[in-house]
Amino acid sequence: MGSVNDGAPWIDRITTTNYPKAVQAIDWGHADERLWKVSKAVFGEGTPQSQSWAEQQADHLWNGGVAEV
């Protein structure tokens, strides 16, 4: 069983309580949003480095490369 959600703590708590063996994953939209937040925090908003890093990490995720991210 799996749970695809936005990664909110309350969802984790409910899922873990009711389905302790469930594998949880963050949905694509929220995962991509978090990558951009990290890139802006690290490299600065609107910088070429920020855009390059976020796009590269999104490509890794899209292709199943979770470990690379």
C-alpha positions in Angstrom: 0.0 0.0 0.0 1.1 3.5 -0.7 0.2 7.1 0.1 0.9 9.9 -2.3 0.5 13.3 -0.6 2.0 16.7 0.1 4.2 15.6 2.9 2.4 17.5 5.6 3.1 16.3 9.2 -0.6 15.6 9.9 -0.9 13.4 6.9 2.2 11.5 7.9 0.8 11.0 11.4 -2.5 9.7 10.2 -1.0 7.4 7.6 1.6 6.0 10.0 -1.1 5.4 12.6 -3.6 3.7 10.3 -1.3 2.1 7.8 2.1 1.6 9.4 3.5 -0.4 6.5 2.5 2.1 3.8 5.1 3.6 1.7 4.7 7.4 1.6 5.7 9.6 -1.4 5.3 13.3 -2.0 3.3 14.1 -5.1 5.1 15.6 -8.1 3.8 19.1 -7.8 4.8 19.5 -4.1 8.2 17.8 -4.7 9.0 20.2 -7.5 7.8 23.2 -5.4 10.1 22.2 -2.6 13.1 21.9 -4.9 12.6 25.4 -6.1 12.3 26.7 -2.5 15.6 25.0 -1.6 17.3 26.4 -4.8 16.1 29.9 -4.1 17.3 29.7 -0.4 20.7 28.3 -1.3 21.5 30.2 -4.6 19.2 33.2 -4.5 15.9 33.9 -6.2 16.2 34.4 -10.0 19.9 33.4 -10.3 21.1 31.2 -13.1 22.6 28.8 -10.4 19.2 28.5 -8.7 17.4 27.7 -12.0 20.1 25.2 -13.1 20.2 23.3 -9.8 16.4 23.1 -9.5 15.9 21.9 -13.1 18.7 19.3 -12.7 17.2 18.0 -9.5 13.7 17.8 -11.0 15.1 15.8 -13.9 16.7 13.4 -11.4 13.4 13.0 -9.6 11.4 12.6 -12.8 13.7 9.8 -13.9 13.6 8.0 -10.6 16.9 9.3 -9.3 15.8 10.0 -5.8 19.3 9.2 -4.4 20.9 11.8 -6.6 18.7 14.5 -5.2 
